[in-house]
Amino acid sequence: MNWHDRYVQQAGWTRDLRNYLFNQAGLKEAQRVLEVGCGTGAILSDLTFPAAPHGLDLDAGALVDARRHAPGAILVRGDALALPYADFIFDITYCHFLLLWVRDPLQAAREMARVTRPQGFVLALAEPDHTARVDKPDSLAQLGKWQTESLRAQGADVSLGARLAQTFDRAGIEIVETGAIRQGHEAAIGGQEQEWAVITADLRGRVAEGEIHKMKLLDIEARARGERVLHVPTYFALGRV
Ligand SMILES: C[S@@+](CC[C@H](N)C(=O)[O-])C[C@H]1O[C@@H](n2cnc3c(N)ncnc32)[C@H](O)[C@@H]1O
């Protein structure tokens, strides 16, 4: 599984929304911008402003990749729950598919607010609610359940997206705008091989290979008939400190 390819695919799903929200947050005028949980740099490498954004991640291996993909970024290994930065130093602090993975999302949101200057912006660009996932036709519903269980077993807070605005509110971040990402045609239909690489990695050791293969055939057939729906409601929140 090439995680950078996966992150680039996910970054594609949120590109239009990201451009809109970064514009609302005044990215072009921002001097200091931080991505918390930057992974391999899929989002950092797509930023045009500022010239040297900051990125932080817990995973040293991901940061090695990020150094390659976003050579202009200033990268630090650290924990979202205790950010190694002084108070009030960033104009914009954002994350993308992060909060569902942290042990205490409220503490992470509080930390993002702490390092952001007064009147600066905190932005959670994409947090899913897997408990509301829709799979059609119904014969593929079990696939969604397996995958959600696997994410839960990997430590994800699978319904965090549904509580994102509430988490900002409890962290003292004033919501400017929140909503759900509109998944485009390409998110639902495109990248099937990539999607199946993720599903196979998620389900390996949990579900018999024959069962996974059966689901894959049902998925391919449903797509060929134009009947496949795979929808995971995914939320964003733009807030002001
Ligand atoms: C799904 S990846 C998303 C990476 C990147 N934001 C993107 O969208 O391409 C989640 C990232 O969060 C990082 N992460 C998880 N818990 C963290 C924590 N407590 N502090 C910092 N990073 C964390 C992981 O190491 C991983 O790189």
The ligand as an SDF file (V2000), in Angstrom:
LIG
                    3D

 27 29  0  0  0  0  0  0  0  0999 V2000
   -4.8020    9.8880    7.3810 C   0  0  0  0  0  0  0  0  0  0  0  0
   -3.2290   10.6090    7.6110 S   0  0  0  0  0  0  0  0  0  0  0  0
   -3.4560   12.1820    6.8420 C   0  0  0  0  0  0  0  0  0  0  0  0
   -2.1720   12.8430    6.4230 C   0  0  0  0  0  0  0  0  0  0  0  0
   -2.3440   14.2280    5.7650 C   0  0  0  0  0  0  0  0  0  0  0  0
   -3.0270   15.1590    6.6380 N   0  0  0  0  0  0  0  0  0  0  0  0
   -3.1050   14.0990    4.4730 C   0  0  0  0  0  0  0  0  0  0  0  0
   -4.3070   14.3190    4.4530 O   0  0  0  0  0  0  0  0  0  0  0  0
   -2.4920   13.7290    3.4840 O   0  0  0  0  0  0  0  0  0  0  0  0
   -3.2050   10.9970    9.3270 C   0  0  0  0  0  0  0  0  0  0  0  0
   -1.8500   11.4530    9.8180 C   0  0  0  0  0  0  0  0  0  0  0  0
   -1.9900   11.8880   11.1680 O   0  0  0  0  0  0  0  0  0  0  0  0
   -0.8400   11.5030   11.8900 C   0  0  0  0  0  0  0  0  0  0  0  0
   -1.1720   11.4570   13.3170 N   0  0  0  0  0  0  0  0  0  0  0  0
   -2.0040   10.6120   13.9610 C   0  0  0  0  0  0  0  0  0  0  0  0
   -2.0570   10.9130   15.2740 N   0  0  0  0  0  0  0  0  0  0  0  0
   -1.2420   11.9840   15.4560 C   0  0  0  0  0  0  0  0  0  0  0  0
   -0.8740   12.7700   16.5980 C   0  0  0  0  0  0  0  0  0  0  0  0
   -1.3580   12.4870   17.8170 N   0  0  0  0  0  0  0  0  0  0  0  0
   -0.0250   13.7820   16.4120 N   0  0  0  0  0  0  0  0  0  0  0  0
    0.4740   14.0750   15.1760 C   0  0  0  0  0  0  0  0  0  0  0  0
    0.1680   13.3750   14.0740 N   0  0  0  0  0  0  0  0  0  0  0  0
   -0.6740   12.3420   14.2160 C   0  0  0  0  0  0  0  0  0  0  0  0
   -0.4770   10.1350   11.2970 C   0  0  0  0  0  0  0  0  0  0  0  0
    0.8660    9.8060   11.5630 O   0  0  0  0  0  0  0  0  0  0  0  0
   -0.7790   10.3680    9.8280 C   0  0  0  0  0  0  0  0  0  0  0  0
    0.3560   10.8170    9.1430 O   0  0  0  0  0  0  0  0  0  0  0  0
  1  2  1  0
  2  3  1  0
  2 10  1  0
  3  4  1  0
  4  5  1  0
  5  6  1  0
  5  7  1  0
  7  8  2  0
  7  9  1  0
 10 11  1  0
 11 12  1  0
 11 26  1  0
 12 13  1  0
 13 14  1  0
 13 24  1  0
 14 15  1  0
 14 23  1  0
 15 16  2  0
 16 17  1  0
 17 18  1  0
 17 23  2  0
 18 19  1  0
 18 20  2  0
 20 21  1  0
 21 22  2  0
 22 23  1  0
 24 25  1  0
 24 26  1  0
 26 27  1  0
M  CHG  2   2   1   9  -1
M  END
$$$$
